[in-house]
Amino acid sequence: MWVCSGSPLVAEICAGSGLDWLLFDAEHSPNGLESLLAQLQAVHGYPATPVVRPPSGDPVLIKQYLDLGAQNLLIPMVDTPEQASEMVRAVRYPPHGIRGVGSALARASRWNRIDGYLENAAESITLLVQIESGTAVDNVAAIAAVDGVDGLFIGPSDLAASMGHLGRQDHPEVVAAVEHCIREIKAAGKFAGVNAFAEATARRYIGAGVDFILVGADVALLARGSEALTAKYISSADDDVRASY
């Protein structure tokens, strides 16, 4: 599930829920370095795998996130294999990449308490890139073929917008594009992921072979749950029902 609140307490509650993984989002949520650090600390020791999404594929931000101790990154808006290759370089130290060296100052290496961190850091990092546009769909096979990209995650909301179907993630053309991407990603031997809040859509994509999926968000659960209380105890029966993300 998404964790978008920026709250370490909420993150810890979600981490103990039994879910497989959590996405800490800084693209559309009020998350900065300090709040991400606190949330990573809060979920450490829980079985849920934390993934962090920066607001963009900025190598400076990626460097900072890695130094904070984020080991699993989801980079948004990757449209071409060239962009994907640059993201690989951003998560690796020279001579294989451009990640700045500051491990003695960083939580990632436990402040130089992890022997061989510089030499072996790349082995502990998972790089996921996000397919969110028609261009990315056209290039999905080439993106999936990039060495160092571990998985591709499909974002149907932005994809729908780019295809002229804003707000209609379940449009047949969007669903077909998502399923095409899943097939191409799996054929390349990479991990395929997707966002799907509607249960029927989520189960369809699970049936299509996705390896990881987002099916809810902390803020959406709170919004819908509090609205349900309002409807039960205050609102009239004819109030509009808001759709979730």
Backbone as CSV, one residue per row, in Angstrom:
resi,resn,N_x,N_y,N_z,CA_x,CA_y,CA_z,C_x,C_y,C_z
1,MET,0.835,-1.189,0.000,0.000,0.000,0.000,0.874,1.245,0.000
2,TRP,0.275,2.361,-0.459,0.929,3.654,-0.388,0.945,4.138,1.061
3,VAL,2.022,4.810,1.433,2.059,5.556,2.687,2.386,6.992,2.298
4,CYS,1.368,7.834,2.349,1.471,9.198,1.824,1.330,10.269,2.899
5,SER,1.038,9.874,4.120,0.742,10.837,5.172,1.972,11.560,5.680
6,GLY,3.146,10.953,5.510,4.359,11.527,6.072,4.545,11.234,7.547
7,SER,3.678,10.402,8.108,3.705,10.125,9.544,4.446,8.831,9.855
8,PRO,5.486,8.866,10.690,6.146,7.631,11.101,5.213,6.697,11.865
9,LEU,4.292,7.261,12.643,3.354,6.435,13.399,2.443,5.663,12.454
10,VAL,1.899,6.339,11.451,1.057,5.668,10.470,1.871,4.623,9.710
11,ALA,3.096,4.977,9.347,3.957,4.028,8.637,4.169,2.763,9.460
12,GLU,4.391,2.920,10.751,4.619,1.754,11.612,3.355,0.906,11.727
13,ILE,2.212,1.548,11.823,0.948,0.799,11.873,0.782,-0.025,10.603
14,CYS,1.038,0.599,9.464,0.898,-0.106,8.188,1.915,-1.229,8.057
15,ALA,3.132,-1.006,8.552,4.195,-2.012,8.434,3.875,-3.272,9.218
16,GLY,3.089,-3.125,10.281,2.737,-4.271,11.098,1.442,-4.951,10.698
17,SER,0.896,-4.562,9.546,-0.422,-5.053,9.134,-0.394,-6.433,8.494
18,GLY,0.794,-6.858,8.062,0.888,-8.109,7.316,1.007,-7.915,5.824
19,LEU,0.931,-6.672,5.351,1.120,-6.394,3.928,2.572,-6.660,3.535
20,ASP,2.773,-6.964,2.245,4.108,-7.322,1.771,5.039,-6.124,1.645
21,TRP,4.488,-4.998,1.161,5.379,-3.855,0.903,4.634,-2.546,1.025
22,LEU,5.405,-1.497,1.296,4.867,-0.156,1.454,5.628,0.789,0.540
23,LEU,4.901,1.710,-0.090,5.529,2.725,-0.934,5.447,4.076,-0.244
24,PHE,6.602,4.604,0.156,6.674,5.938,0.740,6.859,6.944,-0.403
25,ASP,5.859,7.760,-0.598,5.799,8.613,-1.787,6.228,10.038,-1.481
26,ALA,7.148,10.550,-2.278,7.540,11.954,-2.156,7.202,12.736,-3.412
27,GLU,6.537,12.088,-4.384,6.167,12.786,-5.613,4.876,13.583,-5.420
28,HIS,3.894,12.980,-4.774,2.596,13.629,-4.592,2.228,13.754,-3.117
29,SER,3.191,13.667,-2.236,2.921,13.665,-0.794,3.898,14.593,-0.077
30,PRO,3.537,15.020,1.135,4.376,15.989,1.864,5.552,15.317,2.562
31,ASN,6.406,14.676,1.793,7.556,13.965,2.344,8.854,14.627,1.924
32,GLY,9.687,14.954,2.897,11.041,15.425,2.668,12.026,14.439,3.245
33,LEU,13.302,14.802,3.244,14.333,13.888,3.722,14.113,13.485,5.176
34,GLU,13.770,14.466,6.008,13.627,14.170,7.435,12.458,13.232,7.706
35,SER,11.324,13.470,7.041,10.165,12.606,7.291,10.385,11.215,6.720
36,LEU,11.062,11.114,5.586,11.369,9.793,5.030,12.306,9.022,5.945
37,LEU,13.300,9.712,6.480,14.213,9.057,7.421,13.445,8.509,8.615
38,ALA,12.562,9.312,9.188,11.801,8.879,10.350,10.918,7.677,10.032
39,GLN,10.337,7.661,8.829,9.481,6.535,8.455,10.293,5.263,8.198
40,LEU,11.445,5.406,7.575,12.311,4.234,7.380,12.744,3.658,8.718
41,GLN,13.031,4.529,9.676,13.392,4.058,11.008,12.203,3.380,11.690
42,ALA,11.008,3.931,11.483,9.820,3.395,12.150,9.469,1.998,11.665
43,VAL,9.725,1.707,10.397,9.324,0.395,9.850,10.466,-0.613,9.873
44,HIS,11.655,-0.170,10.257,12.785,-1.093,10.305,12.494,-2.218,11.304
45,GLY,12.727,-3.435,10.900,12.451,-4.571,11.771,11.107,-5.217,11.506
46,TYR,10.241,-4.540,10.773,8.973,-5.144,10.369,9.173,-5.909,9.055
47,PRO,8.338,-6.910,8.785,8.549,-7.703,7.568,8.197,-6.988,6.270
48,ALA,7.385,-5.942,6.319,7.001,-5.232,5.095,8.222,-4.561,4.481
49,THR,8.364,-4.689,3.162,9.492,-4.089,2.449,9.185,-2.635,2.115
50,PRO,10.030,-1.684,2.541,9.793,-0.284,2.201,10.408,0.077,0.851
51,VAL,9.606,0.742,0.010,10.059,1.289,-1.261,9.830,2.795,-1.199
52,VAL,10.783,3.571,-1.712,10.673,5.027,-1.656,10.618,5.583,-3.074
53,ARG,9.649,6.483,-3.311,9.546,7.131,-4.618,9.918,8.603,-4.485
54,PRO,11.024,9.019,-5.135,11.362,10.441,-5.150,10.428,11.205,-6.078
55,PRO,10.436,12.528,-6.000,9.562,13.301,-6.884,9.996,13.277,-8.340
56,SER,11.262,12.944,-8.581,11.764,12.872,-9.954,13.034,12.036,-9.959
57,GLY,13.539,11.765,-11.147,14.775,11.008,-11.256,16.002,11.889,-11.154
58,ASP,16.025,12.787,-10.195,17.146,13.698,-9.971,18.279,12.936,-9.284
59,PRO,19.460,12.829,-9.895,20.550,12.073,-9.270,20.954,12.596,-7.897
60,VAL,20.779,13.887,-7.658,21.118,14.440,-6.341,20.157,13.904,-5.287
61,LEU,18.858,13.925,-5.596,17.878,13.371,-4.667,18.101,11.877,-4.463
62,ILE,18.371,11.163,-5.538,18.607,9.728,-5.431,19.785,9.452,-4.510
63,LYS,20.851,10.215,-4.653,22.010,10.082,-3.768,21.609,10.275,-2.306
64,GLN,20.818,11.309,-2.048,20.404,11.584,-0.671,19.521,10.470,-0.124
65,TYR,18.598,9.961,-0.943,17.714,8.890,-0.493,18.512,7.630,-0.165
66,LEU,19.475,7.311,-1.018,20.296,6.125,-0.769,21.108,6.297,0.505
67,ASP,21.659,7.486,0.725,22.432,7.720,1.939,21.560,7.653,3.191
68,LEU,20.277,7.996,3.060,19.346,7.863,4.187,19.136,6.405,4.584
69,GLY,19.408,5.500,3.656,19.184,4.085,3.927,18.072,3.467,3.115
70,ALA,17.495,4.236,2.174,16.520,3.637,1.259,17.258,2.660,0.347
71,GLN,16.781,1.433,0.295,17.424,0.420,-0.535,16.596,0.061,-1.765
72,ASN,15.333,0.479,-1.777,14.428,0.163,-2.881,13.817,1.460,-3.387
73,LEU,14.141,1.833,-4.622,13.676,3.091,-5.186,12.744,2.842,-6.361
74,LEU,11.690,3.656,-6.447,10.789,3.663,-7.598,10.885,5.045,-8.235
75,ILE,11.433,5.096,-9.442,11.659,6.369,-10.112,10.499,6.664,-11.050
76,PRO,9.803,7.794,-10.885,8.645,8.085,-11.728,9.039,8.577,-13.117
77,MET,8.073,8.469,-14.039,8.147,9.102,-15.357,9.413,8.748,-16.135
78,VAL,9.672,7.462,-16.272,10.792,7.015,-17.109,10.208,6.586,-18.452
79,ASP,10.564,7.312,-19.505,9.944,7.120,-20.813,10.818,6.373,-21.816
80,THR,12.133,6.362,-21.591,13.042,5.806,-22.587,14.102,4.937,-21.923
81,PRO,14.739,4.046,-22.695,15.836,3.257,-22.135,17.019,4.124,-21.743
82,GLU,17.193,5.249,-22.425,18.285,6.154,-22.063,18.067,6.736,-20.664
83,GLN,16.827,7.127,-20.370,16.517,7.608,-19.024,16.741,6.505,-17.998
84,ALA,16.314,5.302,-18.321,16.489,4.185,-17.399,17.971,3.934,-17.129
85,SER,18.802,4.009,-18.156,20.240,3.817,-17.990,20.838,4.882,-17.072
86,GLU,20.344,6.119,-17.183,20.824,7.183,-16.305,20.438,6.915,-14.851
87,MET,19.274,6.317,-14.630,18.871,5.979,-13.271,19.754,4.864,-12.696
88,VAL,20.145,3.930,-13.522,21.084,2.897,-13.078,22.388,3.544,-12.645
89,ARG,22.881,4.470,-13.440,24.128,5.155,-13.093,23.980,5.956,-11.803
90,ALA,22.782,6.485,-11.553,22.566,7.303,-10.363,22.626,6.488,-9.074
91,VAL,22.353,5.190,-9.136,22.349,4.375,-7.913,23.658,3.602,-7.730
92,ARG,24.635,3.822,-8.613,25.903,3.099,-8.526,27.068,4.069,-8.364
93,TYR,28.046,3.625,-7.591,29.261,4.410,-7.437,30.141,4.297,-8.683
94,PRO,31.015,5.294,-8.900,32.002,5.164,-9.972,32.872,3.909,-9.740
95,PRO,33.352,3.285,-10.811,33.322,3.740,-12.201,32.064,3.332,-12.963
96,HIS,31.115,2.667,-12.278,29.920,2.174,-12.956,28.758,3.151,-12.903
97,GLY,28.932,4.252,-12.189,27.852,5.210,-12.055,28.340,6.550,-11.582
98,ILE,27.422,7.357,-11.048,27.748,8.732,-10.655,27.340,9.031,-9.217
99,ARG,26.954,8.023,-8.447,26.549,8.270,-7.060,27.714,8.880,-6.283
100,GLY,27.436,9.985,-5.608,28.467,10.636,-4.820,28.848,9.808,-3.604
101,VAL,30.111,9.872,-3.229,30.640,9.052,-2.138,30.604,9.852,-0.840
102,GLY,29.740,9.413,0.078,29.657,10.057,1.387,29.227,9.062,2.444
103,SER,29.611,7.802,2.253,29.079,6.744,3.115,29.512,6.881,4.563
104,ALA,30.642,7.518,4.820,31.087,7.682,6.210,30.129,8.565,7.000
105,LEU,29.325,9.354,6.291,28.384,10.279,6.930,26.956,9.753,6.904
106,ALA,26.744,8.532,6.409,25.403,8.107,6.024,24.882,6.927,6.828
107,ARG,23.580,6.943,7.044,22.905,5.820,7.682,23.019,4.559,6.836
108,ALA,23.096,4.705,5.508,23.128,3.546,4.615,24.246,2.583,4.972
109,SER,25.388,3.106,5.348,26.540,2.259,5.704,26.672,2.090,7.210
110,ARG,25.658,2.530,7.937,25.728,2.567,9.404,26.959,3.348,9.844
111,TRP,27.208,4.450,9.135,28.312,5.351,9.440,29.653,4.602,9.440
112,ASN,29.846,3.896,8.303,31.068,3.122,8.056,31.228,1.934,8.998
113,ARG,30.105,1.374,9.419,30.147,0.166,10.244,29.838,-1.085,9.442
114,ILE,29.556,-0.929,8.147,29.320,-2.071,7.266,30.561,-2.264,6.412
115,ASP,31.281,-3.329,6.667,32.509,-3.583,5.927,32.212,-3.761,4.432
116,GLY,33.012,-3.131,3.609,32.877,-3.290,2.171,31.658,-2.634,1.579
117,TYR,31.082,-1.646,2.270,29.856,-1.042,1.763,30.052,-0.437,0.378
118,LEU,31.124,0.316,0.191,31.324,0.985,-1.091,31.398,-0.011,-2.242
119,GLU,32.091,-1.114,-2.011,32.266,-2.103,-3.061,30.988,-2.890,-3.340
120,ASN,30.147,-3.052,-2.326,29.008,-3.965,-2.441,27.653,-3.285,-2.379
121,ALA,27.608,-1.951,-2.319,26.333,-1.246,-2.123,25.323,-1.567,-3.204
122,ALA,25.777,-1.676,-4.448,24.839,-1.906,-5.555,24.074,-3.207,-5.389
123,GLU,24.658,-4.171,-4.698,23.989,-5.462,-4.508,22.807,-5.362,-3.555
124,SER,22.753,-4.296,-2.772,21.672,-4.141,-1.790,20.607,-3.158,-2.247
125,ILE,20.698,-2.682,-3.492,19.765,-1.673,-4.008,18.895,-2.279,-5.098
126,THR,17.592,-2.061,-4.973,16.635,-2.460,-6.009,16.153,-1.210,-6.725
127,LEU,16.302,-1.193,-8.039,15.881,-0.052,-8.841,14.651,-0.423,-9.664
128,LEU,13.567,0.282,-9.393,12.318,0.134,-10.138,12.058,1.427,-10.890
129,VAL,11.607,1.324,-12.133,11.273,2.517,-12.912,9.806,2.455,-13.300
130,GLN,9.219,3.634,-13.440,7.767,3.708,-13.606,7.377,4.045,-15.043
131,ILE,6.452,3.240,-15.575,5.896,3.409,-16.912,4.584,4.171,-16.776
132,GLU,4.553,5.420,-17.295,3.399,6.276,-17.032,2.929,7.064,-18.247
133,SER,3.396,6.727,-19.436,3.010,7.493,-20.614,2.930,6.572,-21.820
134,GLY,2.268,7.077,-22.862,2.222,6.316,-24.095,3.604,6.062,-24.662
135,THR,4.491,7.031,-24.519,5.871,6.857,-24.986,6.550,5.721,-24.238
136,ALA,6.361,5.674,-22.937,6.958,4.607,-22.139,6.400,3.244,-22.529
137,VAL,5.103,3.180,-22.820,4.506,1.920,-23.269,5.157,1.478,-24.573
138,ASP,5.357,2.412,-25.487,6.007,2.076,-26.755,7.426,1.552,-26.537
139,ASN,8.088,2.057,-25.490,9.483,1.699,-25.225,9.649,0.655,-24.139
140,VAL,8.565,0.042,-23.682,8.635,-0.795,-22.494,9.626,-1.950,-22.641
141,ALA,9.675,-2.588,-23.799,10.600,-3.708,-23.980,12.045,-3.236,-23.878
142,ALA,12.345,-2.084,-24.483,13.705,-1.549,-24.443,14.080,-1.104,-23.031
143,ILE,13.124,-0.535,-22.303,13.388,-0.135,-20.916,13.643,-1.368,-20.056
144,ALA,12.826,-2.388,-20.248,12.980,-3.618,-19.468,14.303,-4.310,-19.755
145,ALA,14.879,-4.054,-20.933,16.139,-4.703,-21.310,17.358,-4.026,-20.708
146,VAL,17.181,-2.893,-20.059,18.322,-2.167,-19.508,18.896,-2.921,-18.312
147,ASP,20.174,-3.221,-18.384,20.850,-3.916,-17.292,20.920,-3.006,-16.073
148,GLY,20.510,-3.520,-14.936,20.490,-2.726,-13.717,19.114,-2.269,-13.311
149,VAL,18.156,-2.320,-14.234,16.752,-2.081,-13.891,16.180,-3.407,-13.407
150,ASP,15.734,-3.445,-12.157,15.259,-4.700,-11.560,13.788,-4.956,-11.839
151,GLY,13.013,-3.895,-11.998,11.586,-4.062,-12.234,10.977,-2.803,-12.801
152,LEU,9.803,-2.950,-13.373,9.066,-1.832,-13.944,7.679,-1.793,-13.314
153,PHE,7.260,-0.603,-12.948,5.975,-0.402,-12.291,5.107,0.477,-13.175
154,ILE,3.907,0.027,-13.461,3.007,0.737,-14.372,2.061,1.621,-13.555
155,GLY,2.004,2.893,-13.921,1.104,3.837,-13.261,-0.086,4.153,-14.145
156,PRO,-1.226,3.488,-13.951,-2.364,3.673,-14.860,-2.975,5.068,-14.842
157,SER,-2.806,5.823,-13.757,-3.442,7.150,-13.701,-2.809,8.108,-14.692
158,ASP,-1.490,8.264,-14.627,-0.818,9.136,-15.587,-0.859,8.546,-16.989
159,LEU,-0.815,7.223,-17.070,-0.912,6.582,-18.386,-2.253,6.903,-19.035
160,ALA,-3.318,6.796,-18.249,-4.646,7.126,-18.780,-4.698,8.569,-19.259
161,ALA,-4.114,9.482,-18.488,-4.114,10.891,-18.879,-3.356,11.082,-20.185
162,SER,-2.216,10.413,-20.326,-1.407,10.577,-21.534,-2.098,9.995,-22.766
163,MET,-3.021,9.059,-22.532,-3.746,8.426,-23.634,-5.076,9.124,-23.935
164,GLY,-5.336,10.227,-23.235,-6.570,10.970,-23.469,-7.751,10.484,-22.666
165,HIS,-7.481,9.736,-21.589,-8.562,9.179,-20.762,-8.377,9.590,-19.302
166,LEU,-8.198,10.862,-19.055,-7.932,11.367,-17.722,-8.967,10.871,-16.716
167,GLY,-8.493,10.283,-15.617,-9.376,9.801,-14.566,-10.074,8.497,-14.866
168,ARG,-9.698,7.840,-15.995,-10.392,6.601,-16.386,-9.349,5.483,-16.535
169,GLN,-8.806,5.077,-15.387,-7.790,4.029,-15.384,-8.321,2.692,-15.877
170,ASP,-9.649,2.535,-15.831,-10.270,1.276,-16.248,-10.731,1.307,-17.706
171,HIS,-10.372,2.352,-18.452,-10.737,2.397,-19.868,-10.097,1.214,-20.587
172,PRO,-10.818,0.565,-21.484,-10.273,-0.624,-22.150,-8.908,-0.399,-22.807
173,GLU,-8.692,0.788,-23.377,-7.397,1.049,-24.006,-6.280,1.115,-22.971
174,VAL,-6.590,1.656,-21.811,-5.589,1.741,-20.736,-5.286,0.351,-20.193
175,VAL,-6.327,-0.413,-19.941,-6.142,-1.774,-19.435,-5.333,-2.611,-20.427
176,ALA,-5.627,-2.460,-21.701,-4.888,-3.201,-22.721,-3.415,-2.800,-22.724
177,ALA,-3.138,-1.506,-22.553,-1.753,-1.037,-22.515,-1.026,-1.588,-21.299
178,VAL,-1.712,-1.611,-20.159,-1.114,-2.173,-18.941,-0.786,-3.646,-19.136
179,GLU,-1.718,-4.395,-19.689,-1.489,-5.823,-19.875,-0.392,-6.085,-20.911
180,HIS,-0.302,-5.239,-21.913,0.808,-5.333,-22.867,2.147,-5.143,-22.147
181,CYS,2.204,-4.140,-21.286,3.441,-3.882,-20.537,3.803,-5.064,-19.637
182,ILE,2.812,-5.617,-18.970,3.077,-6.763,-18.097,3.705,-7.895,-18.895
183,ARG,3.158,-8.180,-20.050,3.708,-9.265,-20.884,5.148,-8.965,-21.301
184,GLU,5.421,-7.734,-21.707,6.768,-7.379,-22.168,7.778,-7.423,-21.019
185,ILE,7.355,-6.949,-19.870,8.252,-6.940,-18.707,8.591,-8.367,-18.286
186,LYS,7.570,-9.196,-18.215,7.801,-10.592,-17.815,8.657,-11.324,-18.854
187,ALA,8.451,-11.033,-20.132,9.237,-11.672,-21.189,10.715,-11.312,-21.067
188,ALA,10.992,-10.118,-20.524,12.375,-9.674,-20.337,12.990,-10.240,-19.057
189,GLY,12.200,-10.966,-18.293,12.717,-11.540,-17.056,12.808,-10.566,-15.905
190,LYS,12.075,-9.458,-15.996,12.071,-8.456,-14.932,10.769,-8.538,-14.140
191,PHE,10.766,-7.905,-12.989,9.580,-7.895,-12.137,8.609,-6.815,-12.613
192,ALA,7.325,-7.166,-12.648,6.281,-6.256,-13.114,5.390,-5.846,-11.953
193,GLY,5.117,-4.536,-11.865,4.225,-4.026,-10.831,3.211,-3.070,-11.408
194,VAL,2.151,-2.797,-10.629,1.097,-1.910,-11.107,0.332,-1.348,-9.918
195,ASN,-0.317,-0.222,-10.145,-1.210,0.376,-9.164,-2.651,0.084,-9.565
196,ALA,-3.472,-0.416,-8.638,-4.871,-0.726,-8.956,-5.678,-0.734,-7.669
197,PHE,-6.458,0.312,-7.443,-7.252,0.397,-6.227,-8.579,-0.350,-6.339
198,ALA,-9.133,-0.443,-7.550,-10.389,-1.174,-7.725,-10.100,-2.665,-7.658
199,GLU,-10.826,-3.386,-6.805,-10.498,-4.784,-6.569,-10.566,-5.626,-7.841
200,ALA,-11.579,-5.406,-8.652,-11.708,-6.207,-9.873,-10.511,-5.994,-10.793
201,THR,-10.070,-4.747,-10.905,-8.904,-4.449,-11.740,-7.646,-5.047,-11.144
202,ALA,-7.502,-4.923,-9.829,-6.325,-5.486,-9.175,-6.246,-6.991,-9.396
203,ARG,-7.364,-7.675,-9.237,-7.357,-9.133,-9.419,-7.103,-9.502,-10.879
204,ARG,-7.544,-8.662,-11.789,-7.258,-8.911,-13.206,-5.750,-8.845,-13.465
205,TYR,-5.106,-7.829,-12.906,-3.672,-7.683,-13.133,-2.875,-8.759,-12.393
206,ILE,-3.348,-9.155,-11.232,-2.703,-10.274,-10.537,-2.789,-11.530,-11.404
207,GLY,-3.955,-11.740,-11.991,-4.122,-12.875,-12.891,-3.253,-12.778,-14.132
208,ALA,-2.912,-11.539,-14.526,-2.054,-11.334,-15.698,-0.584,-11.536,-15.372
209,GLY,-0.270,-11.722,-14.093,1.092,-12.092,-13.731,1.938,-11.040,-13.049
210,VAL,1.333,-9.949,-12.559,2.165,-8.951,-11.887,2.787,-9.550,-10.626
211,ASP,3.984,-9.073,-10.317,4.713,-9.579,-9.154,4.453,-8.752,-7.905
212,PHE,4.123,-7.468,-8.088,3.843,-6.612,-6.936,2.816,-5.574,-7.351
213,ILE,1.950,-5.205,-6.403,0.805,-4.358,-6.747,0.453,-3.479,-5.553
214,LEU,0.015,-2.249,-5.845,-0.487,-1.342,-4.816,-2.007,-1.344,-4.870
215,VAL,-2.650,-1.609,-3.734,-4.107,-1.737,-3.725,-4.792,-0.793,-2.742
216,GLY,-4.031,0.124,-2.134,-4.634,1.056,-1.199,-3.617,2.083,-0.752
217,ALA,-4.093,3.075,-0.001,-3.224,4.129,0.522,-3.709,4.542,1.899
218,ASP,-2.772,4.905,2.761,-3.140,5.306,4.110,-4.119,6.476,4.107
219,VAL,-3.834,7.499,3.304,-4.709,8.678,3.297,-6.077,8.374,2.699
220,ALA,-6.111,7.489,1.685,-7.401,7.120,1.092,-8.238,6.309,2.067
221,LEU,-7.594,5.398,2.801,-8.323,4.611,3.800,-8.910,5.512,4.881
222,LEU,-8.140,6.499,5.312,-8.634,7.427,6.332,-9.763,8.295,5.793
223,ALA,-9.608,8.775,4.549,-10.652,9.610,3.954,-11.954,8.843,3.799
224,ARG,-11.867,7.652,3.195,-13.079,6.863,2.977,-13.668,6.363,4.304
225,GLY,-12.804,5.986,5.246,-13.312,5.501,6.531,-14.013,6.588,7.320
226,SER,-13.449,7.792,7.323,-14.088,8.889,8.049,-15.391,9.312,7.368
227,GLU,-15.415,9.245,6.022,-16.661,9.533,5.306,-17.733,8.498,5.622
228,ALA,-17.318,7.249,5.803,-18.278,6.198,6.152,-18.897,6.465,7.516
229,LEU,-18.093,6.958,8.460,-18.639,7.312,9.770,-19.629,8.472,9.646
230,THR,-19.263,9.451,8.830,-20.165,10.585,8.612,-21.491,10.113,8.019
231,ALA,-21.411,9.239,7.012,-22.626,8.739,6.375,-23.481,7.949,7.351
232,LYS,-22.814,7.227,8.243,-23.555,6.388,9.190,-24.261,7.217,10.259
233,TYR,-23.602,8.282,10.723,-24.124,8.979,11.887,-24.616,10.397,11.623
234,ILE,-24.241,11.001,10.485,-24.575,12.401,10.271,-25.254,12.629,8.926
235,SER,-24.625,12.179,7.841,-25.071,12.572,6.504,-26.411,11.953,6.139
236,SER,-27.086,12.607,5.175,-28.304,12.037,4.626,-27.944,10.943,3.645
237,ALA,-28.875,10.083,3.364,-28.617,8.895,2.541,-28.299,9.244,1.096
238,ASP,-28.683,10.449,0.637,-28.486,10.779,-0.772,-27.189,11.536,-1.038
239,ASP,-26.268,11.597,-0.054,-24.974,12.246,-0.282,-24.171,11.491,-1.332
240,ASP,-23.384,12.243,-2.101,-22.532,11.610,-3.116,-21.494,10.724,-2.458
241,VAL,-21.188,9.621,-3.150,-20.114,8.734,-2.713,-18.889,9.049,-3.550
242,ARG,-17.786,9.363,-2.900,-16.575,9.715,-3.626,-15.814,8.456,-4.007
243,ALA,-15.307,8.477,-5.212,-14.476,7.347,-5.653,-13.087,7.488,-5.045
244,SER,-12.463,6.334,-4.772,-11.102,6.366,-4.295,-10.157,6.547,-5.459
245,TYR,-8.865,6.620,-5.161,-7.841,6.873,-6.177,-7.825,5.773,-7.231
